[in-house]
Amino acid sequence: MCKIPGLFKAVRAGIVGAVSLLSAAQTPAFAETVFVKYRGEVSLDAFSCQDVTRSSLVYRVCYDARNQYMLISLKGTYYHYCRIDSSTVDRLLAAESMGRFYNSRIKGNFDCRLGGIPD
């Protein structure tokens, strides 16, 4: 029997903690992916995403600055835009009305059918 009070509890807690860490380390990490209309599944690994709560049209904006590639969730459906500069994305996020900005400055522009879709 252990003569030092609490030693058994401390050893047990340490073992349980170590097992928890090992279990977490062995759990595979899954990258978030979204289904983009006209493209299919896209991993968000390279994107910086921002959830939007102040717009009835725009729900989320994800931007890959290196490839100038934006994914935007409009009422829950993701669309993609190619060769879109970061200042346009910044202005979208800062716009008083994101829906109006999207409709006047982005929709119909930055067409990925013309090229620019990253691998």
Backbone hydrogen bonds, N-H to C=O, Kabsch-Sander energy under -0.5 kcal/mol:
donor,donor_aa,acceptor,acceptor_aa,energy
7,L,4,I,-1.6
10,A,6,G,-2.3
11,V,7,L,-2.7
12,R,8,F,-2.6
13,A,9,K,-2.6
14,G,10,A,-2.2
15,I,11,V,-2.2
16,V,12,R,-2.7
17,G,13,A,-2.4
18,A,14,G,-2.3
19,V,15,I,-2.4
20,S,16,V,-2.3
21,L,17,G,-2.2
22,L,18,A,-2.3
23,S,19,V,-2.5
24,A,20,S,-2.4
25,A,21,L,-2.3
26,Q,22,L,-1.5
27,T,23,S,-0.9
27,T,24,A,-0.6
31,A,29,A,-0.5
34,V,42,V,-2.3
36,V,34,V,-0.6
36,V,40,G,-3.1
37,K,35,F,-0.5
37,K,78,Y,-2.8
39,R,36,V,-2.3
40,G,36,V,-3.1
42,V,34,V,-2.4
44,L,32,E,-3.0
47,F,44,L,-1.4
48,S,63,Y,-2.3
49,C,47,F,-0.6
50,Q,61,V,-2.8
52,V,59,Y,-3.0
59,Y,57,L,-0.6
59,Y,73,S,-3.2
60,R,73,S,-1.0
61,V,50,Q,-2.4
62,C,71,L,-3.2
63,Y,48,S,-2.5
64,D,69,Y,-2.8
65,A,63,Y,-0.7
68,Q,64,D,-0.7
68,Q,65,A,-0.5
69,Y,64,D,-1.9
70,M,81,Y,-2.7
71,L,62,C,-3.0
72,I,79,Y,-2.4
73,S,60,R,-2.9
74,L,72,I,-0.7
74,L,77,T,-3.0
75,K,57,L,-2.3
75,K,73,S,-0.7
77,T,74,L,-1.8
78,Y,35,F,-0.7
78,Y,76,G,-0.5
79,Y,72,I,-2.3
81,Y,70,M,-2.5
82,C,110,F,-2.2
83,R,67,N,-0.6
83,R,68,Q,-0.7
84,I,68,Q,-2.0
85,D,83,R,-0.6
88,T,85,D,-0.5
89,V,85,D,-1.5
90,D,86,S,-2.8
91,R,87,S,-2.3
92,L,88,T,-2.1
93,L,89,V,-2.4
94,A,90,D,-1.6
95,A,91,R,-1.0
95,A,92,L,-0.8
98,M,96,E,-0.5
101,F,97,S,-2.3
102,Y,98,M,-2.8
103,N,99,G,-2.6
104,S,100,R,-2.2
105,R,101,F,-2.8
106,I,101,F,-0.7
106,I,102,Y,-1.8
107,K,102,Y,-2.9
109,N,106,I,-2.6
114,L,111,D,-1.2
115,G,112,C,-1.7
